[in-house]
Amino acid sequence: MRRGLPAGAARIVPVLALLASAACGPAPTLVKHDLWKDLKGPTPGEYHLLLVWKNPRFGAGDAAALTPEALASAIAAESSSRSLGRLRSYQVVEDYDELAASLPLWRPRAPVLLVEASPASTRSSSSTLVGFGARARYQPFVFDTSTAWSRVQSALEAPWGSKLKARAAEKTRWLADNSLSVCRSFAAALFSALPLEPRPSELKLRKGKGEGMARAYDLALSSGDWAGAAEQWEKEAGADFKNDDALADLSVARELLGDWDGAAAAEEKRKPSLFSSDRERLSMLRGLSLLGTLKGKRFAAPGASVAVLPLDNETPDLQAAEQVRKRLAEALKDAGYAPLDIPALDEKLQKAGFTDAGQLKALTPAKLARLVGADLLAGGSVEEFRTIPLGIYFRREVRATLRVMDGREGKVLFQKTAGTVKETLPGESSELASELVGLIAGKAKNDPLPEESAETSRRFVRPFPHFEIREPGTRH
């Protein structure tokens, strides 16, 4: 069954080459799968950036100041300066499962630059290299099972080392002054390694052992009979699914025939793999299948109006819900959406007889969206909101379970528990006094834990499509 891609997209190009084998047995054969062919719809000169962020906790290590938003801005600026194309939108996920969960929000209508990036630092006795290690590829869809990646690394030298015990404040200052340069250096290395031009996907086909495997291999590569080869590989896999090579090849054949569900089912039956590429392939196949079920629906769009509803407060802090709610509206605005003014929204709800978050459950999401006049609804609850002073040690924690719903059909489009933990150890008594003064001042002006609330909100919004691309150097 063909699902999710334009007609003609599953055409096959003959065998490309043999990989050099580092292990025993025949090397896999690379087969080209041209997903770009006959693709209609993408706007020429534009692309969508999918950033798989491999350091989701952010708080530890010398690279904590390198944010995905800053990296996206640098990539946008670099591709524009090289006249490679305009970054139309971007999103940040921690893994491919999260991408699949957020996909109902929006289906990108542009080619995708996929970058798996991880902030990293390497210390020597006298200095530290701070930068990114990454792999990337340019692909037609948000999911692609290609094995072809470009490796990218870039770093700048920071003036501290493992033996110098630099103060935290000095590191923070250096990172604040140089994080933009670190991101720009990586963006330049990225586009030097990966030109934005279409190329077919590369899939691995195993030869396996035995006459049956040889027959299927010959049917596929010599005769181009992928349906016949799939039947043979299914026989070779057997009822007990012990022939892993047959299952792997069956998955490839099903993909080339446009049967994403069948390809994923074959991949799922394989024995657990230690290779991340195999786990990634399964996630990608599931995603391709999901693309076929969306039928072009787009719930999110640039400037879509969002009502950020009152949040349930499960903490002892009376200011927790309003603080996170305010920061959530700011994060949505930074992503290119149009959150309704909170005081005006609350006034409208109060006139309708709703004075707290619990009462809103009396209305269906669709009716609530009509009442406030919004395309999307955002809501949820705050579970943690606290500062713990332990001598000279501070721990700040914010955690919330948030969701976004479609205002037309009332469906939950995306839900996530996001949290931020910030731990600080002031180096001097003056810094400790400053921390204490900050805590008191934040409470006094109804602005407690602003940075932690903002980061928690950003982590929830990051998997959304972002339509607002900030200039490099703009504070996020």
C-alpha positions as a LaTeX table, in Angstrom:
\begin{tabular}{lrrr}
\hline
Residue & $x$ (\AA) & $y$ (\AA) & $z$ (\AA) \\
\hline
Met1 & 0.00 & 0.00 & 0.00 \\
Arg2 & 1.47 & 3.36 & $-1.03$ \\
Arg3 & 1.03 & 6.05 & 1.58 \\
Gly4 & 2.17 & 9.57 & 2.21 \\
Leu5 & 4.32 & 10.48 & $-0.81$ \\
Pro6 & 3.66 & 11.92 & $-4.27$ \\
Ala7 & 3.14 & 9.56 & $-7.21$ \\
Gly8 & 6.42 & 8.40 & $-8.69$ \\
Ala9 & 8.43 & 9.14 & $-5.54$ \\
Ala10 & 9.18 & 5.45 & $-4.93$ \\
Arg11 & 11.04 & 4.88 & $-8.19$ \\
Ile12 & 14.28 & 2.98 & $-7.84$ \\
Val13 & 17.71 & 3.78 & $-9.21$ \\
Pro14 & 20.00 & 0.72 & $-9.82$ \\
Val15 & 22.64 & $-0.37$ & $-7.36$ \\
Leu16 & 25.12 & 2.34 & $-6.46$ \\
Ala17 & 28.14 & 0.66 & $-4.90$ \\
Leu18 & 29.45 & $-1.72$ & $-2.29$ \\
Leu19 & 30.39 & $-0.47$ & 1.14 \\
Ala20 & 33.75 & $-1.49$ & 2.51 \\
Ser21 & 32.98 & $-4.02$ & 5.18 \\
Ala22 & 34.53 & $-3.60$ & 8.60 \\
Ala23 & 32.94 & $-6.81$ & 9.87 \\
Cys24 & 32.70 & $-10.39$ & 8.70 \\
Gly25 & 30.44 & $-11.37$ & 5.82 \\
Pro26 & 29.48 & $-9.67$ & 2.57 \\
Ala27 & 29.34 & $-5.88$ & 2.55 \\
Pro28 & 25.85 & $-4.37$ & 2.25 \\
Thr29 & 24.89 & $-2.97$ & $-1.13$ \\
Leu30 & 23.72 & 0.63 & $-1.31$ \\
Val31 & 20.51 & 1.15 & $-3.24$ \\
Lys32 & 19.30 & 4.61 & $-4.22$ \\
His33 & 15.71 & 5.57 & $-3.47$ \\
Asp34 & 14.75 & 8.82 & $-5.19$ \\
Leu35 & 12.20 & 10.49 & $-2.90$ \\
Trp36 & 12.87 & 13.84 & $-4.63$ \\
Lys37 & 11.61 & 12.69 & $-8.04$ \\
Asp38 & 8.30 & 14.25 & $-9.09$ \\
Leu39 & 8.03 & 16.00 & $-5.71$ \\
Lys40 & 5.53 & 18.85 & $-5.94$ \\
Gly41 & 4.78 & 21.65 & $-3.53$ \\
Pro42 & 8.03 & 22.86 & $-1.92$ \\
Thr43 & 8.86 & 26.51 & $-2.50$ \\
Pro44 & 12.17 & 26.86 & $-4.37$ \\
Gly45 & 14.90 & 28.50 & $-2.32$ \\
Glu46 & 13.34 & 27.75 & 1.08 \\
Tyr47 & 13.94 & 24.98 & 3.59 \\
His48 & 12.81 & 23.80 & 7.01 \\
Leu49 & 15.44 & 23.16 & 9.69 \\
Leu50 & 14.90 & 20.13 & 11.90 \\
Leu51 & 17.35 & 20.35 & 14.78 \\
Val52 & 17.70 & 17.18 & 16.85 \\
Trp53 & 19.22 & 18.55 & 20.03 \\
Lys54 & 21.40 & 15.96 & 21.72 \\
Asn55 & 21.93 & 17.86 & 24.98 \\
Pro56 & 18.37 & 18.35 & 26.26 \\
Arg57 & 19.21 & 19.14 & 29.88 \\
Phe58 & 21.31 & 22.20 & 29.03 \\
Gly59 & 22.33 & 22.95 & 32.60 \\
Ala60 & 25.63 & 21.08 & 32.92 \\
Gly61 & 29.05 & 21.61 & 31.40 \\
Asp62 & 30.83 & 24.46 & 29.69 \\
Ala63 & 28.52 & 24.36 & 26.63 \\
Ala64 & 25.33 & 25.23 & 28.56 \\
Ala65 & 25.10 & 28.68 & 26.94 \\
Leu66 & 24.89 & 27.21 & 23.43 \\
Thr67 & 21.15 & 27.13 & 22.82 \\
Pro68 & 19.30 & 25.59 & 19.86 \\
Glu69 & 17.69 & 28.96 & 19.11 \\
Ala70 & 21.12 & 30.58 & 18.74 \\
Leu71 & 22.29 & 27.75 & 16.48 \\
Ala72 & 19.17 & 28.02 & 14.29 \\
Ser73 & 19.76 & 31.78 & 13.92 \\
Ala74 & 23.37 & 31.23 & 12.88 \\
Ile75 & 22.38 & 28.56 & 10.32 \\
Ala76 & 19.75 & 30.90 & 8.86 \\
Ala77 & 22.26 & 33.75 & 8.54 \\
Glu78 & 24.96 & 31.56 & 7.00 \\
Ser79 & 22.71 & 29.98 & 4.35 \\
Ser80 & 21.40 & 33.43 & 3.43 \\
Ser81 & 24.88 & 34.95 & 3.14 \\
Arg82 & 25.93 & 32.08 & 0.84 \\
Ser83 & 22.73 & 32.47 & $-1.22$ \\
Leu84 & 21.88 & 28.82 & $-0.52$ \\
Gly85 & 18.30 & 29.43 & 0.52 \\
Arg86 & 16.07 & 31.00 & 3.14 \\
Leu87 & 15.33 & 29.23 & 6.39 \\
Arg88 & 11.54 & 29.32 & 6.31 \\
Ser89 & 10.92 & 27.64 & 9.67 \\
Tyr90 & 12.54 & 25.38 & 12.22 \\
Gln91 & 11.79 & 23.08 & 15.12 \\
Val92 & 13.87 & 21.48 & 17.86 \\
Val93 & 13.28 & 17.97 & 19.19 \\
Glu94 & 15.17 & 15.77 & 21.61 \\
Asp95 & 14.53 & 12.56 & 19.65 \\
Tyr96 & 12.59 & 11.25 & 16.65 \\
Asp97 & 9.75 & 9.97 & 18.82 \\
Glu98 & 9.14 & 13.52 & 19.97 \\
Leu99 & 9.15 & 14.62 & 16.34 \\
Ala100 & 6.46 & 12.06 & 15.52 \\
Ala101 & 4.42 & 13.25 & 18.52 \\
Ser102 & 4.57 & 16.88 & 17.36 \\
Leu103 & 4.00 & 16.15 & 13.65 \\
Pro104 & 0.19 & 16.59 & 13.79 \\
Leu105 & 0.86 & 20.28 & 14.46 \\
Trp106 & 2.21 & 20.90 & 10.99 \\
Arg107 & 3.53 & 19.21 & 7.85 \\
Pro108 & 6.47 & 21.15 & 6.39 \\
Arg109 & 5.96 & 22.25 & 2.79 \\
Ala110 & 9.66 & 22.71 & 2.13 \\
Pro111 & 12.76 & 20.50 & 1.92 \\
Val112 & 14.29 & 19.68 & 5.28 \\
Leu113 & 17.80 & 20.30 & 6.57 \\
Leu114 & 18.19 & 17.69 & 9.31 \\
Val115 & 20.94 & 18.40 & 11.85 \\
Glu116 & 21.72 & 16.24 & 14.88 \\
Ala117 & 23.82 & 18.56 & 17.03 \\
Ser118 & 25.44 & 18.15 & 20.43 \\
Pro119 & 27.19 & 20.97 & 22.33 \\
Ala120 & 30.57 & 19.72 & 23.50 \\
Ser121 & 33.66 & 20.87 & 25.36 \\
Thr122 & 37.11 & 19.29 & 25.50 \\
Arg123 & 39.58 & 20.42 & 28.14 \\
Ser124 & 43.34 & 20.40 & 28.12 \\
Ser125 & 45.63 & 21.62 & 30.89 \\
Ser126 & 45.61 & 25.19 & 29.59 \\
Ser127 & 42.41 & 25.72 & 27.61 \\
Thr128 & 39.03 & 24.33 & 26.60 \\
Leu129 & 37.56 & 23.79 & 23.13 \\
Val130 & 33.86 & 24.70 & 23.08 \\
Gly131 & 31.67 & 23.90 & 20.09 \\
Phe132 & 29.48 & 21.31 & 18.40 \\
Gly133 & 29.73 & 17.81 & 17.05 \\
Ala134 & 27.02 & 16.96 & 14.55 \\
Arg135 & 25.86 & 15.00 & 11.55 \\
Ala136 & 23.52 & 16.38 & 8.92 \\
Arg137 & 21.70 & 15.69 & 5.67 \\
Tyr138 & 19.38 & 17.52 & 3.27 \\
Gln139 & 16.19 & 15.61 & 2.49 \\
Pro140 & 12.78 & 16.09 & 0.84 \\
Phe141 & 10.63 & 15.16 & 3.83 \\
Val142 & 10.78 & 15.57 & 7.58 \\
Phe143 & 11.42 & 11.78 & 7.70 \\
Asp144 & 13.94 & 9.99 & 5.48 \\
Thr145 & 15.54 & 6.55 & 5.91 \\
Ser146 & 18.77 & 7.41 & 4.09 \\
Thr147 & 22.08 & 6.17 & 5.51 \\
Ala148 & 23.96 & 9.13 & 3.95 \\
Trp149 & 25.16 & 11.66 & 6.54 \\
Ser150 & 27.73 & 14.45 & 6.51 \\
Arg151 & 29.83 & 14.78 & 9.68 \\
Val152 & 30.45 & 18.29 & 11.00 \\
Gln153 & 32.62 & 19.51 & 13.87 \\
Ser154 & 33.57 & 23.01 & 14.93 \\
Ala155 & 34.94 & 24.59 & 18.11 \\
Leu156 & 36.56 & 27.74 & 19.51 \\
Glu157 & 39.26 & 27.88 & 22.16 \\
Ala158 & 38.24 & 29.23 & 25.56 \\
Pro159 & 40.89 & 30.51 & 28.00 \\
Trp160 & 40.46 & 28.02 & 30.80 \\
Gly161 & 41.68 & 24.50 & 31.44 \\
Ser162 & 41.20 & 21.62 & 33.80 \\
Lys163 & 44.00 & 22.73 & 36.11 \\
Leu164 & 43.13 & 26.42 & 36.33 \\
Lys165 & 39.76 & 26.12 & 38.12 \\
Ala166 & 38.24 & 29.16 & 36.48 \\
Arg167 & 35.40 & 30.76 & 38.42 \\
Ala168 & 31.89 & 30.02 & 37.17 \\
Ala169 & 31.29 & 33.72 & 36.61 \\
Glu170 & 34.31 & 33.95 & 34.28 \\
Lys171 & 33.11 & 30.98 & 32.22 \\
Thr172 & 29.61 & 32.41 & 32.02 \\
Arg173 & 31.01 & 35.74 & 30.84 \\
Trp174 & 33.16 & 34.14 & 28.14 \\
Leu175 & 30.28 & 32.03 & 26.85 \\
Ala176 & 27.95 & 35.04 & 26.79 \\
Asp177 & 30.52 & 36.97 & 24.74 \\
Asn178 & 31.46 & 34.12 & 22.39 \\
Ser179 & 28.45 & 31.80 & 22.00 \\
Leu180 & 27.42 & 33.62 & 18.81 \\
Ser181 & 30.89 & 33.09 & 17.33 \\
Val182 & 30.77 & 29.40 & 18.28 \\
Cys183 & 27.42 & 29.00 & 16.52 \\
Arg184 & 28.56 & 30.93 & 13.43 \\
Ser185 & 31.70 & 28.82 & 13.18 \\
Phe186 & 29.60 & 25.67 & 13.19 \\
Ala187 & 27.16 & 27.05 & 10.59 \\
Ala188 & 30.08 & 27.83 & 8.25 \\
Ala189 & 31.46 & 24.31 & 8.71 \\
Leu190 & 28.00 & 22.83 & 8.13 \\
Phe191 & 27.45 & 24.41 & 4.72 \\
Ser192 & 31.04 & 23.69 & 3.67 \\
Ala193 & 30.36 & 20.00 & 4.32 \\
Leu194 & 26.77 & 19.85 & 3.11 \\
Pro195 & 25.60 & 21.78 & 0.04 \\
Leu196 & 21.82 & 22.18 & $-0.13$ \\
Glu197 & 21.12 & 20.16 & $-3.24$ \\
Pro198 & 18.80 & 17.16 & $-3.69$ \\
Arg199 & 20.27 & 13.68 & $-3.70$ \\
Pro200 & 18.55 & 10.28 & $-3.52$ \\
Ser201 & 18.29 & 8.37 & $-0.28$ \\
Glu202 & 20.72 & 5.52 & 0.27 \\
Leu203 & 19.43 & 2.22 & 1.69 \\
Lys204 & 21.47 & $-0.82$ & 2.76 \\
Leu205 & 20.62 & $-4.20$ & 1.22 \\
Arg206 & 22.22 & $-7.34$ & 2.70 \\
Lys207 & 23.13 & $-10.34$ & 0.58 \\
Gly208 & 22.77 & $-12.89$ & 3.38 \\
Lys209 & 23.46 & $-16.62$ & 3.14 \\
Gly210 & 21.73 & $-19.49$ & 1.35 \\
Glu211 & 20.06 & $-20.12$ & $-2.00$ \\
Gly212 & 16.80 & $-18.39$ & $-1.02$ \\
Met213 & 18.57 & $-15.19$ & $-0.04$ \\
Ala214 & 20.61 & $-15.28$ & $-3.25$ \\
Arg215 & 17.42 & $-15.74$ & $-5.29$ \\
Ala216 & 15.73 & $-12.75$ & $-3.63$ \\
Tyr217 & 18.86 & $-10.64$ & $-4.05$ \\
Asp218 & 18.97 & $-11.47$ & $-7.76$ \\
Leu219 & 15.25 & $-10.77$ & $-8.24$ \\
Ala220 & 15.67 & $-7.32$ & $-6.72$ \\
Leu221 & 18.91 & $-6.15$ & $-8.27$ \\
Ser222 & 19.08 & $-8.00$ & $-11.59$ \\
Ser223 & 15.40 & $-8.16$ & $-12.53$ \\
Gly224 & 14.07 & $-5.16$ & $-10.59$ \\
Asp225 & 11.30 & $-7.39$ & $-9.23$ \\
Trp226 & 11.06 & $-5.95$ & $-5.72$ \\
Ala227 & 7.60 & $-7.47$ & $-5.11$ \\
Gly228 & 8.90 & $-10.94$ & $-5.95$ \\
Ala229 & 12.01 & $-10.34$ & $-3.86$ \\
Ala230 & 9.85 & $-9.25$ & $-0.92$ \\
Glu231 & 7.88 & $-12.50$ & $-1.09$ \\
Gln232 & 11.10 & $-14.51$ & $-1.08$ \\
Trp233 & 12.58 & $-12.56$ & 1.83 \\
Glu234 & 9.35 & $-13.08$ & 3.76 \\
Lys235 & 9.74 & $-16.84$ & 3.27 \\
Glu236 & 13.37 & $-16.65$ & 4.35 \\
Ala237 & 12.43 & $-14.74$ & 7.51 \\
Gly238 & 10.20 & $-17.65$ & 8.49 \\
Ala239 & 7.54 & $-17.88$ & 11.14 \\
Asp240 & 10.08 & $-17.44$ & 13.93 \\
Phe241 & 11.72 & $-14.33$ & 12.38 \\
Lys242 & 15.24 & $-15.57$ & 13.12 \\
Asn243 & 16.79 & $-14.55$ & 9.80 \\
Asp244 & 17.75 & $-10.95$ & 10.57 \\
Asp245 & 19.25 & $-10.33$ & 7.12 \\
Ala246 & 15.99 & $-11.40$ & 5.47 \\
Leu247 & 13.95 & $-9.09$ & 7.72 \\
Ala248 & 16.28 & $-6.15$ & 7.04 \\
Asp249 & 16.04 & $-6.69$ & 3.26 \\
Leu250 & 12.27 & $-7.22$ & 3.47 \\
Ser251 & 11.98 & $-3.85$ & 5.21 \\
Val252 & 13.96 & $-2.17$ & 2.41 \\
Ala253 & 11.84 & $-3.85$ & $-0.29$ \\
Arg254 & 8.58 & $-2.80$ & 1.39 \\
Glu255 & 9.86 & 0.76 & 1.57 \\
Leu256 & 10.79 & 0.80 & $-2.10$ \\
Leu257 & 7.29 & $-0.47$ & $-2.91$ \\
Gly258 & 5.79 & 2.45 & $-0.95$ \\
Asp259 & 4.47 & 0.24 & 1.88 \\
Trp260 & 5.69 & 2.17 & 4.92 \\
Asp261 & 3.60 & 0.14 & 7.38 \\
Gly262 & 4.99 & $-3.12$ & 5.99 \\
Ala263 & 8.53 & $-1.79$ & 6.09 \\
Ala264 & 8.13 & $-0.72$ & 9.71 \\
Ala265 & 6.54 & $-4.07$ & 10.66 \\
Ala266 & 9.52 & $-5.98$ & 9.21 \\
Glu267 & 11.95 & $-3.70$ & 11.02 \\
Glu268 & 10.09 & $-4.21$ & 14.32 \\
Lys269 & 10.47 & $-8.01$ & 14.06 \\
Arg270 & 14.24 & $-7.85$ & 13.90 \\
Lys271 & 16.28 & $-8.72$ & 16.97 \\
Pro272 & 17.19 & $-5.70$ & 19.15 \\
Ser273 & 20.05 & $-3.83$ & 17.54 \\
Leu274 & 22.97 & $-2.06$ & 19.19 \\
Phe275 & 23.28 & 0.20 & 16.15 \\
Ser276 & 21.60 & 3.59 & 16.46 \\
Ser277 & 21.12 & 3.62 & 12.66 \\
Asp278 & 18.74 & 0.66 & 12.93 \\
Arg279 & 16.71 & 2.30 & 15.70 \\
Glu280 & 16.64 & 5.51 & 13.71 \\
Arg281 & 15.39 & 3.67 & 10.62 \\
Leu282 & 12.41 & 2.30 & 12.54 \\
Ser283 & 11.51 & 5.78 & 13.84 \\
Met284 & 11.78 & 7.18 & 10.33 \\
Leu285 & 9.55 & 4.46 & 8.83 \\
Arg286 & 6.92 & 5.09 & 11.47 \\
Gly287 & 7.11 & 8.77 & 10.66 \\
Leu288 & 6.70 & 8.19 & 6.92 \\
Ser289 & 3.62 & 6.12 & 7.69 \\
Leu290 & 2.26 & 8.92 & 9.89 \\
Leu291 & 2.79 & 11.46 & 7.10 \\
Gly292 & 0.41 & 9.41 & 4.97 \\
Thr293 & $-2.38$ & 9.70 & 7.54 \\
Leu294 & $-2.31$ & 13.48 & 7.91 \\
Lys295 & $-3.94$ & 14.14 & 4.53 \\
Gly296 & $-2.43$ & 17.61 & 4.27 \\
Lys297 & $-3.89$ & 18.94 & 7.53 \\
Arg298 & $-2.08$ & 21.94 & 8.95 \\
Phe299 & $-3.15$ & 23.06 & 12.38 \\
Ala300 & $-0.34$ & 25.50 & 13.01 \\
Ala301 & 0.57 & 28.35 & 10.68 \\
Pro302 & 2.46 & 31.64 & 10.90 \\
Gly303 & 0.46 & 34.07 & 13.03 \\
Ala304 & $-2.04$ & 31.46 & 14.28 \\
Ser305 & $-3.86$ & 32.87 & 17.31 \\
Val306 & $-3.33$ & 31.02 & 20.59 \\
Ala307 & $-5.30$ & 31.38 & 23.81 \\
Val308 & $-2.98$ & 30.57 & 26.72 \\
Leu309 & $-5.57$ & 29.50 & 29.28 \\
Pro310 & $-5.17$ & 29.68 & 33.08 \\
Leu311 & $-3.02$ & 26.79 & 34.30 \\
Asp312 & $-3.76$ & 24.43 & 37.18 \\
Asn313 & $-1.42$ & 25.09 & 40.10 \\
Glu314 & $-0.31$ & 21.97 & 41.97 \\
Thr315 & 2.41 & 23.78 & 43.93 \\
Pro316 & 2.30 & 25.73 & 47.22 \\
Asp317 & 3.51 & 28.87 & 45.43 \\
Leu318 & 0.51 & 31.04 & 44.56 \\
Gln319 & 2.42 & 32.80 & 41.77 \\
Ala320 & 3.54 & 29.64 & 39.98 \\
Ala321 & 0.71 & 29.22 & 37.48 \\
Glu322 & 0.59 & 32.86 & 36.37 \\
Gln323 & 4.38 & 33.04 & 36.01 \\
Val324 & 4.59 & 29.97 & 33.77 \\
Arg325 & 1.51 & 31.08 & 31.84 \\
Lys326 & 3.08 & 34.46 & 31.08 \\
Arg327 & 6.34 & 32.88 & 29.95 \\
Leu328 & 4.48 & 30.35 & 27.81 \\
Ala329 & 2.76 & 33.19 & 25.95 \\
Glu330 & 6.17 & 34.82 & 25.37 \\
Ala331 & 7.65 & 31.58 & 24.03 \\
Leu332 & 4.75 & 31.14 & 21.61 \\
Lys333 & 5.13 & 34.71 & 20.39 \\
Asp334 & 8.88 & 34.17 & 19.85 \\
Ala335 & 8.00 & 31.12 & 17.71 \\
Gly336 & 5.84 & 33.21 & 15.36 \\
Tyr337 & 2.36 & 32.62 & 16.82 \\
Ala338 & $-0.08$ & 35.28 & 18.04 \\
Pro339 & $-0.98$ & 34.67 & 21.71 \\
Leu340 & $-4.05$ & 36.54 & 22.88 \\
Asp341 & $-3.48$ & 39.31 & 25.41 \\
Ile342 & $-3.80$ & 37.57 & 28.79 \\
Pro343 & $-5.68$ & 40.35 & 30.69 \\
Ala344 & $-8.16$ & 40.73 & 27.80 \\
Leu345 & $-8.56$ & 36.94 & 27.60 \\
Asp346 & $-9.21$ & 36.68 & 31.34 \\
Glu347 & $-11.77$ & 39.48 & 31.16 \\
Lys348 & $-13.63$ & 37.63 & 28.41 \\
Leu349 & $-13.58$ & 34.39 & 30.43 \\
Gln350 & $-14.80$ & 36.14 & 33.57 \\
Lys351 & $-17.71$ & 37.71 & 31.71 \\
Ala352 & $-18.68$ & 34.18 & 30.63 \\
Gly353 & $-18.56$ & 33.05 & 34.28 \\
Phe354 & $-15.14$ & 31.34 & 34.37 \\
Thr355 & $-12.83$ & 32.51 & 37.16 \\
Asp356 & $-10.32$ & 29.66 & 37.50 \\
Ala357 & $-8.69$ & 26.91 & 35.44 \\
Gly358 & $-10.86$ & 24.11 & 36.85 \\
Gln359 & $-14.09$ & 25.67 & 35.61 \\
Leu360 & $-12.90$ & 25.65 & 32.00 \\
Lys361 & $-13.41$ & 21.89 & 31.87 \\
Ala362 & $-17.15$ & 22.53 & 31.67 \\
Leu363 & $-16.70$ & 23.61 & 28.03 \\
Thr364 & $-15.42$ & 21.50 & 25.16 \\
Pro365 & $-12.19$ & 22.83 & 23.62 \\
Ala366 & $-14.04$ & 23.69 & 20.40 \\
Lys367 & $-16.63$ & 25.78 & 22.27 \\
Leu368 & $-13.91$ & 27.41 & 24.35 \\
Ala369 & $-11.97$ & 28.33 & 21.21 \\
Arg370 & $-15.08$ & 29.93 & 19.72 \\
Leu371 & $-15.74$ & 31.82 & 22.95 \\
Val372 & $-12.28$ & 33.42 & 23.05 \\
Gly373 & $-11.75$ & 33.57 & 19.28 \\
Ala374 & $-8.54$ & 31.50 & 18.95 \\
Asp375 & $-7.18$ & 28.99 & 16.46 \\
Leu376 & $-5.27$ & 27.05 & 19.12 \\
Leu377 & $-5.64$ & 26.54 & 22.88 \\
Ala378 & $-2.71$ & 26.07 & 25.27 \\
Gly379 & $-3.14$ & 24.85 & 28.83 \\
Gly380 & $-1.97$ & 22.39 & 31.45 \\
Ser381 & $-0.64$ & 22.38 & 34.99 \\
Val382 & 2.42 & 23.41 & 37.03 \\
Glu383 & 3.77 & 20.61 & 39.26 \\
Glu384 & 7.02 & 22.07 & 40.64 \\
Phe385 & 7.96 & 25.67 & 41.34 \\
Arg386 & 10.50 & 26.18 & 44.09 \\
Thr387 & 13.87 & 27.49 & 45.20 \\
Ile388 & 15.82 & 25.49 & 47.76 \\
Pro389 & 18.66 & 27.36 & 49.53 \\
Leu390 & 21.05 & 24.87 & 51.17 \\
Gly391 & 23.76 & 26.90 & 52.83 \\
Ile392 & 25.59 & 28.50 & 49.93 \\
Tyr393 & 23.99 & 26.09 & 47.44 \\
Phe394 & 20.85 & 26.96 & 45.46 \\
Arg395 & 18.53 & 24.69 & 43.53 \\
Arg396 & 15.75 & 26.20 & 41.42 \\
Glu397 & 13.17 & 23.93 & 39.84 \\
Val398 & 10.17 & 24.46 & 37.58 \\
Arg399 & 8.18 & 21.63 & 35.98 \\
Ala400 & 4.91 & 21.78 & 34.05 \\
Thr401 & 2.78 & 19.46 & 31.93 \\
Leu402 & 1.50 & 21.53 & 29.03 \\
Arg403 & $-0.60$ & 20.83 & 25.94 \\
Val404 & $-1.81$ & 22.55 & 22.79 \\
Met405 & $-5.21$ & 21.80 & 21.25 \\
Asp406 & $-6.81$ & 22.48 & 17.90 \\
Gly407 & $-9.61$ & 24.99 & 18.28 \\
Arg408 & $-11.67$ & 23.60 & 15.42 \\
Glu409 & $-11.81$ & 19.92 & 16.32 \\
Gly410 & $-10.83$ & 20.10 & 19.98 \\
Lys411 & $-8.05$ & 17.51 & 19.59 \\
Val412 & $-4.90$ & 17.52 & 21.70 \\
Leu413 & $-2.16$ & 18.08 & 19.12 \\
Phe414 & 0.84 & 17.92 & 21.41 \\
Gln415 & 1.49 & 17.35 & 25.10 \\
Lys416 & 4.74 & 17.31 & 27.02 \\
Thr417 & 6.09 & 17.51 & 30.55 \\
Ala418 & 8.88 & 20.09 & 30.48 \\
Gly419 & 11.12 & 21.16 & 33.31 \\
Thr420 & 14.18 & 23.15 & 34.23 \\
Val421 & 16.55 & 22.61 & 37.13 \\
Lys422 & 19.19 & 25.26 & 37.75 \\
Glu423 & 21.85 & 24.71 & 40.35 \\
Thr424 & 24.24 & 27.46 & 41.43 \\
Leu425 & 27.13 & 27.59 & 43.82 \\
Pro426 & 28.19 & 31.21 & 44.42 \\
Gly427 & 31.95 & 31.56 & 44.59 \\
Glu428 & 32.02 & 34.36 & 47.14 \\
Ser429 & 29.90 & 35.65 & 50.02 \\
Ser430 & 28.98 & 38.70 & 47.94 \\
Glu431 & 27.54 & 36.39 & 45.26 \\
Leu432 & 25.55 & 34.55 & 47.92 \\
Ala433 & 24.12 & 37.83 & 49.17 \\
Ser434 & 23.22 & 38.78 & 45.60 \\
Glu435 & 21.38 & 35.47 & 45.13 \\
Leu436 & 19.35 & 36.02 & 48.31 \\
Val437 & 18.48 & 39.59 & 47.34 \\
Gly438 & 17.35 & 38.34 & 43.93 \\
Leu439 & 15.03 & 35.76 & 45.48 \\
Ile440 & 13.40 & 38.37 & 47.74 \\
Ala441 & 13.09 & 40.92 & 44.92 \\
Gly442 & 11.51 & 38.37 & 42.58 \\
Lys443 & 8.83 & 37.57 & 45.13 \\
Ala444 & 8.19 & 41.23 & 45.87 \\
Lys445 & 7.53 & 42.16 & 42.25 \\
Asn446 & 5.53 & 39.01 & 41.45 \\
Asp447 & 8.29 & 37.71 & 39.20 \\
Pro448 & 9.72 & 34.59 & 40.87 \\
Leu449 & 11.91 & 32.14 & 38.94 \\
Pro450 & 11.64 & 34.07 & 35.65 \\
Glu451 & 14.55 & 32.36 & 33.86 \\
Glu452 & 13.49 & 28.86 & 34.89 \\
Ser453 & 9.86 & 29.51 & 33.90 \\
Ala454 & 10.97 & 30.91 & 30.53 \\
Glu455 & 13.26 & 27.95 & 29.82 \\
Thr456 & 10.54 & 25.45 & 30.80 \\
Ser457 & 8.14 & 27.17 & 28.39 \\
Arg458 & 10.73 & 27.21 & 25.61 \\
Arg459 & 11.35 & 23.48 & 26.06 \\
Phe460 & 7.66 & 22.84 & 25.57 \\
Val461 & 7.43 & 25.06 & 22.49 \\
Arg462 & 10.69 & 23.92 & 20.84 \\
Pro463 & 9.15 & 20.93 & 18.99 \\
Phe464 & 6.56 & 23.28 & 17.41 \\
Pro465 & 7.30 & 24.70 & 13.97 \\
His466 & 8.94 & 28.08 & 14.57 \\
Phe467 & 8.10 & 30.71 & 11.97 \\
Glu468 & 9.98 & 33.56 & 13.63 \\
Ile469 & 13.70 & 33.41 & 12.83 \\
Arg470 & 15.57 & 35.82 & 15.08 \\
Glu471 & 18.69 & 37.60 & 13.92 \\
Pro472 & 21.96 & 36.23 & 15.32 \\
Gly473 & 22.79 & 37.96 & 18.58 \\
Thr474 & 19.16 & 38.56 & 19.51 \\
Arg475 & 18.50 & 37.43 & 23.04 \\
His476 & 16.12 & 34.45 & 23.24 \\
\hline
\end{tabular}
